[in-house]
């Protein structure tokens, strides 16, 4: 099954971000298209059945759209089975843990952190698609 919603990110150093997202959060490279100058034109990373797209953003029109006002407007939620293990992996890679792993009133367990460029990510065992 493929997803009809695929989040897209821009990173100042997309090459570093790709490696970090794989090391810290367990993403896997699906495809990476570098530009001649070493920046990333487009990349696709997968996590289970989910996918994100990303690229180098500095100076692009798209970056200006998503950075309007300098205030982040979105956070990302990713389903993982071992929340505490995932949090430990992210912390070891340098993620800033904003909310420690805890059981949620609505079900599941989760935590929230910032990545190497400040994007907010939440990981949890709650599956809104599940029963």
C-alpha positions in Angstrom: 0.0 0.0 0.0 1.3 3.5 -0.8 0.5 6.7 1.0 -1.3 9.5 -0.7 0.2 12.0 1.7 4.0 12.4 1.6 5.6 15.2 3.7 8.3 17.3 2.0 11.2 19.0 3.9 13.9 21.4 3.1 17.2 21.2 4.9 20.2 23.6 4.7 22.5 20.6 4.6 20.3 17.9 3.0 23.2 15.5 2.6 23.9 15.6 6.3 20.2 15.4 7.1 19.7 12.3 5.0 22.4 10.4 6.9 21.2 11.8 10.2 17.5 10.8 9.6 18.7 7.3 8.7 21.0 7.0 11.8 18.7 8.7 14.3 15.2 7.8 13.2 15.7 4.6 11.2 14.7 6.0 7.8 16.1 4.2 4.7 17.2 5.8 1.4 14.8 5.1 -1.4 16.4 7.5 -3.9 18.7 10.5 -3.8 19.3 12.9 -6.7 22.3 15.2 -6.1 22.9 18.5 -7.9 26.3 19.0 -9.6 27.3 21.4 -6.7 26.8 18.7 -4.1 23.4 19.9 -2.8 20.4 17.6 -3.0 17.8 18.2 -5.8 15.4 15.6 -4.4 15.5 12.6 -2.1 13.0 10.0 -0.9 13.4 8.3 2.4 11.1 5.5 3.7 10.1 4.3 7.1 8.0 1.2 7.0 5.2 2.0 4.5 5.7 5.7 4.9 7.8 8.1 2.9 9.2 11.6 3.2 10.8 13.7 0.5 13.5 16.3 1.0 16.0 18.4 -0.7 18.5 21.3 -0.2 16.4 24.3 0.5 18.6 27.4 0.9 17.6 30.0 -1.6 14.9 28.0 -3.3 11.4 29.4 -3.9 9.9 26.4 -2.0 12.0 27.3 1.0 10.6 30.8 1.0 7.1 29.4 1.0 7.6 27.0 3.9 9.7 29.4 6.0 7.2 32.3 5.7 7.4 34.3 8.9 10.1 32.0 10.2 7.5 30.0 12.3 7.3 26.2 11.8 3.7 25.3 11.0 3.8 21.5 11.1 5.0 18.6 13.2 5.5 15.0 12.0 4.2 11.8 13.6 5.7 8.4 12.8 4.5 5.1 14.1 7.2 2.9 15.7 6.8 -0.3 17.7 9.6 0.3 20.3 9.1 3.9 21.5 11.7 3.8 24.3 14.3 2.2 22.1 13.6 4.7 19.3 14.0 7.6 21.7 17.3 6.2 22.9 18.5 5.9 19.4 17.4 9.5 18.5 19.0 10.9 21.7 22.3 9.1 21.0 22.3 10.7 17.5 21.9 14.1 19.0 18.1 14.7 18.8 16.8 17.2 21.3 14.1 15.3 23.3 11.3 17.7 24.0 8.9 15.3 25.6 10.2 12.1 27.1 8.5 8.8 26.2 5.2 8.4 28.1 1.9 6.6 27.9 -0.8 8.6 26.2 -4.4 9.0 27.5 -5.8 8.1 24.0 -3.6 5.0 23.7 -0.1 4.1 22.9 3.2 5.5 24.0 5.1 8.4 22.5 7.8 11.0 22.6 8.6 14.3 20.7 12.0 15.6 19.6 13.7 18.1 17.3 16.0 17.0 14.5 19.4 18.4 13.6 17.8 21.5 12.0 15.0 22.1 14.4 12.0 20.3 12.8 9.6 18.8 15.3 9.0 15.0 15.1 6.8 12.8 17.3 7.1 9.0 17.4 4.7 6.7 19.0 3.0 3.3 19.1 -0.5 4.7 18.7 -1.7 3.8 15.2 -4.8 5.9 14.1 -5.3 3.4 11.3 -5.5 0.4 13.7 -8.5 -0.9 15.4 
